Structures are given as C-alpha cells and as structure tokens.
Amino acid sequence: MTEPTARRRGRPPRAESGDTRDRILGAAREEFSERGYEKTSVRGIAKAAGVDSALVHHYFGTKEQVFEAAVSVAFAPALAAPDAIAEGPLDSVGERLTRFVLGLWENPATRTPLLAIVRSAVNNDTAAAVFRRLISAQLLRRVAERLDMPDAELRVELAAAQLVGTAMLRYVIKVEPLASADLEWIVARLAPVVQGHLTGE
C-alpha cells in the first residue's frame, strides 16, 4: 500500500489556501492597526493568524508586501470614489466626494482598516511609500480623469488634503469639538471648500 505524500511544512492543502490567505490578511490588518508598521512583525502576524511564519512569507513575501496586500484590501471601498464623482452634476461634486470620504470613516467596518493605514503611513517611510503608490495610482489619478478639469490632479490632491486633514482630526486624533460634531454640520461647511478646490477658478 502506497504511503500518502506528506505535505510540505507550513503549506495548507489547496482547498484551505484561500481561507488561510484571508485569515493572514485579516490578522495583518489588525496587527498594523493596533501596533503600526514599525512594531508589527511577520512572526506576530503569523501568531495572530494561527499559522507558521513561513506561510506568511509563502503567500506575501516581506513585511512590506504583507502591508501592501493588507492595505489594498482595506482600501478597496475607497476606490469607488471616482464613480461617486461621476454620478451627478459637476456643481455638486464637492458634496458627493465629501459625503463619500467621510462616510468611509463613519462606518466602523471601513474605519478600522483606514486607521491602520494612516497610523502606519504617518510613522514609517516604507509604509508611507506603499500608501502613496496606492492612493496616487488607484485613487487620485482616477478621480482626476473623471473630473476633466485644468490641473485636475493638483485640484484633486488639494481636495483630498482637505478631507484627509479633517479625517485625521476627527477620527484619528479626535480633537474636540470636531470629533463629536454632527456629520451633516461638517459636510455643510466642508463640501463648499472641496467644491472650490475641484472646480473653482
């Protein structure tokens, strides 16, 4: 009788690979969110996911690559921003973009991974470079293409700076009274400024 072939150490059977990969990504998002990029290790991610650290390297490679994969998944909801801009007249694009971005931060399901991204990017050059590549190539440039205005990329970057700054103060640093202010009050005051960046002369 032929002995069954032993699996290589650290590798799950093919049927389990998708679930294992997702579990590693989930653990990575939590570790980066709680500890930031500097203090997160591949070994810590593996422990949180209940796998061997070799398996993390097998699926993702280096810590930087794990971070980029985790960020890409976490950032996916934000990639709908270009569609949000396209759905409606240009003179109300500022309000649509403001509601969309702040809505991501208001929702606990998307806020937690966003916090992981921002905290890591602020404190580490490698994490910042990963985030910059992602946000430039997949979000800001696509929004600028939909906007179809002179100096569109610069306009979108200024609008993003306004919204990210607000998000940092409200959701990350939690400066009062902004942190507790009514969302509609914030949108009413912020949207015209964002509109000015996007379409103003």
ABEGO torsion letter per residue (X at the ends): XBBBBBBBBGBBBAAAAAAAAAAAAAAAAAAAAAAEAAABBAAAAAAAAGBBAAAAAAAAEBAAAAAAAAAAAAAAAAAAAAAAAABEBAAAAAAAAAAAAAAAAABAAAAAAAAAAAAAAAABAAAAAAAAAAAAAAAAAAAAAAAGBBGAAAAAAAAAAAAAAAAAAAAAAGBOAAAABBAAAAAAAAAAAAAAAAABX
